[in-house]
Amino acid sequence: MPDDAAQSDKTIITEPPTEMMPAAEAPAPAPADPYPVTPAPAPSSETPPSEPGGTGGVDGKRMSLLEHLGELRSRLRNAAIALLLAMIGSFILVERYFDWLTRPVRKGMRAALPKEAGDSLNFYAKSLTEPFWVYMKLAIIGGLIVAGPFVFWELWKFVAPGLYRRERRLAILITGATAGCFAGGAVFAYFVLCEPAAYFLTKLLTSFQGDTHFHLAPMIMMDEVANFQMLTLAGCGLAFELPVVLSIMGWIGLISSRGMFKFNRYAVVLAVFLGGVLTPSTDPFTQCLLATPIFLLYNLSILVVWLIERARRKRDEALDRGEPVAST
């Protein structure tokens, strides 16, 4: 019995101690997915700066079609009111406009008239309504010139929000260059071209060489002299747009400075042809006066196109080297 009691008092250990247990094996890593799926980024309320309406645009406000039409109507209304007021003001001062417009013609005609004619120079009207319509045309043109900047500003405020920053700068540059070149051509025609042209044409009318010497007395109509001056100013203004047109073609890539330089030998003929088309008079003297600046402007356009190509080449080289290029 004592042996059985001692046997029963012994504790039977069936589990090994914790220190003696082997460590649990870590699970094997899962194989990598050969086609990982990148989660889509969360939508952001900010507009990228390069898009119209972001920081690169003028206004980040999005408008519906009806709102756009309403804004266009208000812009056109403001432009029409400004144009109407400018036309009314121009009609009040239209007699001074006519005096200023015809001054080069009167100077040239007085210099060409014979001495016995004196300083008397008259313009004639073939009907009672001719002065009114001449003044109306001058008032419309004067109103367009005076109200032109405000009209352009109204249209620009409507168009600019939908343009990129680079497009806005390009539009401002082209518009400014176009207006500047046209104004330069009109100034050249008024101070350089009109008076010699009037002198040359009047001299042909008043002098006649024959067995019995006599002279012709020109009867210049009011409408004719006004049209002559306006067409001469407009034609020279269009001729001076040549650098703008050629620069845009060079920027697009339609022409190159090398090709323009090779064509320079034919530019003289082209300049004389444009001088004959853009001037209302058919005399060769006036054509040559206008052909000279056209030829010079063509050579200036070669320089401008070469500068554009140089800037584009430097930009491409910087991109090839991986250098950052500032966006314009």
Secondary structure, DSSP 8 states (H G I E B T S, - for coil): -HHHHHHHHS----S--GGGS------------SS---------SS--TTSTTSTTSS------HHHHHHHHHHHHHHHHHHHHHHHHHHHHTHHHHHHHHTHHHHHHHHHHS-GGGTT----B-SSTTHHHHHHHHHHHHHHHHHHHHHHHHHHHHHHGGGS-HHHHHHHHHHHHHHHHHHHHHHHHIIIIIHHHHHHHHHHHHH-B-SSS-B------BHHHHHHHHHHHHHHHHHHTTHHHHHHHHHHHTSS-HHHHHHTHHHHHHHHHHHHHHHSS---HHHHHHHHHHHHHHHHHHHHHHHHHHHHHHHHHHHHHTT------
